[in-house]
């Protein structure tokens, strides 16, 4: 499988059905995963929740225009953005680039050219080891601070994310509370070792909401906690 394959997710934001479907077809043929939104006011929440690798963003959108969407995304993410528009005036191109877009393509354009641009931008912005393997039920992406189980995103606090990363990287190992606490806080703050129980409880609850039939974390009386699910993919 090429590094420019289904490991990458392309978010298409286009309200014109024929053009949006054309992009989906061409990108999927090139082995990319695709997500497609038709309204600008749906984009911010989607990006924060699912963190695609690149966005193809139309300017003229219902709900919220593309320039405003780009401006809002740049407040919290440096994800690559390619603006798509029928506007050809230089001022529009400059404005799109000044607010943080990575590239600009004018309609009508060749779908093959778009695929080539996507490949070029992804190659420039991501190293192959930055992308999480999709094999296995659980994936953890440290670069994007994201965890997924069976392709469903986990909404975790920073402490819960670190706990998940530490424990799932060594299935079967029993971690004491002290061992876990020593790796949770960057500032090495002093906290009650029972604090870990609360974090473990919350993490376990979130995991079991995704798969109630699976035991992810087991309490070992007098010792600590052990990760019992399958080996995860950690990057």
C-alpha positions, 0 to 999 in steps of 0.5 A, a space after each residue: 500500500 502506498 503512503 498516499 493511501 487510505 491512511 489519509 482522510 480528505 474532507 470535501 466541503 462542497 455544496 454542489 452535488 455533482 462536483 462533490 461526488 466527482 471529487 469523492 469518486 476520484 479521491 477514493 479511486 486514488 485510495 484516499 478516505 473521503 468525508 463530504 460536507 455540504 454546509 460551511 457551518 458544519 465544518 468546525 465541529 467536524 474538524 475538531 471531532 474527526 481531524 481529517 488530514 486535509 480539507 478541500 474547501 469551497 468558498 461559496 457555502 450555505 451556513 458559513 462562507 469558506 473564508 470564514 471557515 478557514 479563518 476559524 479553523 486556523 484558530 485551533 489547527 494547522 491542517 492543510 486547506 485547499 480553497 476551491 472557488 469560481 472567483 478568479 480575481 487576484 484579491 480573492 486568491 490573496 485573501 484566501 492565502 493570507 488567512 491561512 489556506 495552503 493552496 488555491 484552485 479555480 473552477 473549473 478544474 481537472 479532478 486529476 489535478 486536484 488529486 495531484 495537488 492533494 498528494 503533493 500537499 500531504 507529502 509536504 505536510 506529513 511524514 509516513 510515520 505520522 499517520 496511524 495504521 488503521 489495523 486493529 480496533 484501537 488506534 492512538 495518534 500522538 501527533 494529533 492527540 487523538 484516539 479511535 476505537 473501531 473508527 469511533 473517536 474517543 473524547 478524552 481529557 489530556 490525562 485520560 489520553 496519557 493513561 490510555 497511551 501508557 497502559 495500552 502500549 503494554 497489554 498484560 502489564 500491571 501498572 501501580 498507581 505510582 507508576 501511572 501517576 509519575 507519567 501523567 503530569 508534565 509538571 510532576 505535581 504531587 497528587 493523591 495516588 487515589 486520584 488515579 482511580 477517578 481517572 481510570 474510572 472515567 476512561 473505562 466508562 468511555 471505552 465501554 460505551 464504545 464496546 460494552 462486551 469488551 473488558 479494556 482495563 482490569 483492576 488488580 487488587 492490591 497492585 494496580 491496573 492492567 490493560 486487557 484488550 488487544 494491542 493497539 496501534 501507537 504512533 
